[in-house]
Amino acid sequence: MNFKPITMIPLRVTSLYPPLPTVKPTMAQTRTRTLHSDPSQDSDDLLCSDSNNHDNQQEQPEHEEPSSLPETASSSLPSPRGYLSGEARAERAWAHWTKLGRPKLIVAPMVDNSELPFRMLCRRYGAEAAYTPMLHSRIFTESEKYRNEEFATCKEDRPLFVQFCANDPEILLNAARRVEPYCDYVDINLGCPQRIARRGNYGAFLMDNLPLVKSLVEKLALNLNVPVSCKIRVFPNLQDTIKYAKMLEDAGCSLLAVHGRTRDEKDGKKFRADWNAIKAVKNALRIPVLANGNVRHMEDVQKCLEETGCEGVLSAESLLENPALFAGFRTAEWIVGSEEISKDGNLDQADLLVEYLKLCEKYPVPWRMIRSHVHKLLGEWFRIQPGVRGDLNAQNRLTFEFLYNLVDRLRELGVRIPLYKKDADDAEILADDLAS
Ligand SMILES: Cc1cc2nc3c(=O)[nH]c(=O)nc-3n(C[C@H](O)[C@H](O)[C@H](O)COP(=O)(O)O)c2cc1C
């Protein structure tokens, strides 16, 4: 079953699909851009993440091409979804999921970190779908600058789930309409546990106001042409979680990602995700369900799919350190005890950083995102050569030239930490297992 195409009048759509540069861009000098110049923006509103490890550099590569989103479609479009029975809606949800190729290996939404070049890097290394970072629905509708800086995609960037935080159905719909031609789901963030989300009354704090959550989902489900998905955290009590998930399904959610930690379990390193709770949700619902939490290498993927019965997994934190995770590579931390059956994968995080930087030259993003990825990818390398990290931190304005040189310097200093392949992660065996 296909979702009815929407009639759009795109404005400068080409900027969303940046052409391959015919000439390699010159090494960019940088300039500072403030993201907060729009008076309607509360600077705090712009951040929501499970990690406190973000720098706030607001520069942007100079060669950034102006981009803008199309005008929104008329809000009086007939709904293709209407009031269908639960069974018909589930059937429709599955048809869409199947049309997308039933992706199993998915890049989780990450503020400042699951941006276009990073998504493209992960896709090169096995990711089958990806979420954007959370976008703030109100600011997205109000500020063209915010839209241009925070949302970019290209035609290879599919399947794509665009995530918003929201607490007003009308505003959410307005924001969603702007992105629906470029994505496969519009996702509602119901899991952000940060203080900023409490203050802004969105994310996991909407768990205290389920009628509002219901109205957000219904609004999108009844009015959008792409399906709506939700990403939730679990309640401390399993029955509450199941009731919540069923409510979302009844409201029109077509795909549910369940992060198996509660709102209070913010630290992913400290609290294990509860895969049993995810399994219970999966068993209670008719729509496709995705599992999130504690997916650190391909063996975890396999175990998680087996234990939860879910359609796919989302990985976040581990992908930041190792964007090649879904291609079967693992960091040294995950071969401890099985060194004899692990081998150097002939790929390392510096190689991946160089690939990422090249993607950033092609698809420009704010420098604060690039800086964040450099720290996450080379964290272990900097532990061996802290002076290099010091030089990076001292650099207020980054350039690609500086970053490529930084990688060369680490290599000249003899630092190399390989990514490993374990026999059990053999891509073909896993592909067979995962397909079955
Ligand atoms: C840097 C960072 C940013 C995140 N931003 C978002 C976000 O924008 N939206 C969201 O739903 N979850 C966000 N999360 C949470 C992740 O999507 C994921 O639910 C969580 O990290 C658990 O997965 P993991 O165990 O694989 O890390 C973020 C996590 C990290 C580490």
The ligand as an SDF file (V2000), in Angstrom:
LIG
                    3D

 31 33  0  0  0  0  0  0  0  0999 V2000
   25.1150   12.7250   21.5560 C   0  0  0  0  0  0  0  0  0  0  0  0
   23.7280   12.1630   21.6960 C   0  0  0  0  0  0  0  0  0  0  0  0
   22.6490   12.8950   21.2370 C   0  0  0  0  0  0  0  0  0  0  0  0
   21.3500   12.3710   21.3350 C   0  0  0  0  0  0  0  0  0  0  0  0
   20.3040   13.0710   20.8040 N   0  0  0  0  0  0  0  0  0  0  0  0
   19.0710   12.4920   20.7450 C   0  0  0  0  0  0  0  0  0  0  0  0
   18.0180   13.0810   20.0100 C   0  0  0  0  0  0  0  0  0  0  0  0
   18.1850   14.1150   19.3630 O   0  0  0  0  0  0  0  0  0  0  0  0
   16.8120   12.4560   20.0060 N   0  0  0  0  0  0  0  0  0  0  0  0
   16.5930   11.2760   20.6700 C   0  0  0  0  0  0  0  0  0  0  0  0
   15.4840   10.7410   20.6140 O   0  0  0  0  0  0  0  0  0  0  0  0
   17.5900   10.6880   21.3550 N   0  0  0  0  0  0  0  0  0  0  0  0
   18.8150   11.2490   21.3850 C   0  0  0  0  0  0  0  0  0  0  0  0
   19.8460   10.5990   22.0000 N   0  0  0  0  0  0  0  0  0  0  0  0
   19.5870    9.2770   22.5990 C   0  0  0  0  0  0  0  0  0  0  0  0
   19.9140    8.1610   21.6150 C   0  0  0  0  0  0  0  0  0  0  0  0
   19.1500    8.2610   20.4330 O   0  0  0  0  0  0  0  0  0  0  0  0
   19.6850    6.7880   22.2470 C   0  0  0  0  0  0  0  0  0  0  0  0
   18.3290    6.6680   22.5670 O   0  0  0  0  0  0  0  0  0  0  0  0
   20.4970    6.5680   23.5150 C   0  0  0  0  0  0  0  0  0  0  0  0
   21.8010    7.0800   23.4100 O   0  0  0  0  0  0  0  0  0  0  0  0
   20.5700    5.0690   23.8170 C   0  0  0  0  0  0  0  0  0  0  0  0
   21.1930    4.3650   22.7700 O   0  0  0  0  0  0  0  0  0  0  0  0
   22.6950    3.7930   22.9290 P   0  0  0  0  0  0  0  0  0  0  0  0
   22.6820    2.8850   24.1330 O   0  0  0  0  0  0  0  0  0  0  0  0
   22.9730    3.0660   21.6540 O   0  0  0  0  0  0  0  0  0  0  0  0
   23.5960    4.9800   23.1370 O   0  0  0  0  0  0  0  0  0  0  0  0
   21.1420   11.1070   21.9360 C   0  0  0  0  0  0  0  0  0  0  0  0
   22.2430   10.3890   22.4040 C   0  0  0  0  0  0  0  0  0  0  0  0
   23.5220   10.8910   22.2840 C   0  0  0  0  0  0  0  0  0  0  0  0
   24.6840   10.0700   22.7790 C   0  0  0  0  0  0  0  0  0  0  0  0
  1  2  1  0
  2  3  1  0
  2 30  2  0
  3  4  2  0
  4  5  1  0
  4 28  1  0
  5  6  2  0
  6  7  1  0
  6 13  1  0
  7  8  2  0
  7  9  1  0
  9 10  1  0
 10 11  2  0
 10 12  1  0
 12 13  2  0
 13 14  1  0
 14 15  1  0
 14 28  1  0
 15 16  1  0
 16 17  1  0
 16 18  1  0
 18 19  1  0
 18 20  1  0
 20 21  1  0
 20 22  1  0
 22 23  1  0
 23 24  1  0
 24 25  2  0
 24 26  1  0
 24 27  1  0
 28 29  2  0
 29 30  1  0
 30 31  1  0
M  END
$$$$
